[in-house]
Each structure stands twice: as structure tokens, then as C-alpha cells.
């Protein structure tokens, strides 16, 4: 997830169970199958702001590296 870009839509494929933040990710809604949109990526790539399940979440790159994603095609408006 550390290589996302602004406007990208993706699905959570998996979360590394060995990650110290694994339980916290689940509590925040980052579970396999969850769709999210990347709202902002800081100029140096850290942190990353995403929107999922109706709320916004900011992750540091160090946290995001434990989350595997599947990029999706953005819905056309």
C-alpha cells in the first residue's frame, strides 16, 4: 500500500497478521475486501489519507506496508 497515489481506488487484499498494528487495522475497518479511495498523499509520500466505510483515515507509510491491496478502476462519474 506504500505505493498508492491520489485518487486511486483499491481493495484491501490482506493485512499481515504478524504486524503489531494488525488488530488496530481490523478495529478501524481495514479488513480484506474493504474498498477505499486515496484522498491525499503528502509531498514526500508520508502520510497517506484514505476514505473507507464513510470516514477518513491517515496512515504512515510504516503502517501501510503491512497492508496488501488490489488496485481497482475508479468509478466514472
C-alpha positions in Angstrom: 0.0 0.0 0.0 3.0 2.3 0.3 3.0 3.0 -3.5 -0.6 4.4 -3.8 -1.3 7.7 -5.5 -4.0 10.3 -5.0 -7.4 9.4 -6.5 -6.6 5.7 -6.6 -9.4 3.2 -5.6 -8.3 -0.1 -4.2 -9.5 -3.1 -2.2 -7.7 -4.5 0.9 -6.4 -7.9 -0.1 -4.9 -8.8 3.2 -3.3 -7.5 6.4 -0.2 -9.1 7.7 -1.3 -10.8 10.9 2.2 -10.6 12.3 2.1 -6.8 12.2 1.9 -5.1 15.6 -0.9 -2.9 14.3 -2.9 -5.8 12.9 -5.7 -5.7 15.5 -5.9 -1.9 15.3 -6.3 -2.1 11.5 -9.2 -4.5 11.9 -10.8 -2.2 14.5 -10.5 0.7 12.0 -12.3 -1.3 9.3 -9.2 -2.3 7.2 -10.3 -5.8 6.6 -9.9 -8.0 3.5 -12.4 -6.9 0.8 -12.9 -3.4 2.0 -12.8 -0.7 -0.8 -11.1 2.6 -0.2 -10.1 5.7 -2.1 -6.8 7.6 -1.6 -7.7 11.2 -0.9 -4.2 12.7 -0.3 -0.6 11.6 -0.3 1.9 14.0 1.4 4.6 15.5 -0.8 7.2 13.1 0.4 4.7 10.2 0.4 4.1 10.1 4.1 1.4 10.1 5.5 -1.4 8.8 3.3 -5.1 9.8 3.8 -7.8 7.3 2.7 -11.5 7.2 2.8 -13.3 4.0 3.7 -16.6 3.0 5.2 -17.7 6.6 5.4 -14.7 8.0 7.3 -11.2 9.3 6.7 -8.1 7.6 8.0 -4.5 8.7 7.9 -1.7 6.1 7.8 2.0 6.4 8.0 4.0 4.5 5.3 5.5 2.3 8.0 2.0 1.2 8.9 0.7 0.9 5.4 3.5 -1.5 4.4 1.6 -4.3 6.3 -1.5 -3.9 4.1 -1.7 -5.6 0.7 -4.1 -4.1 -1.8 -5.6 -4.8 -5.2 -5.9 -1.6 -7.3 -9.4 -1.1 -8.8 -10.7 1.0 -11.6 -12.1 4.3 -10.3 -15.9 4.6 -10.9 -16.7 7.0 -13.7 -19.0 9.9 -13.0 
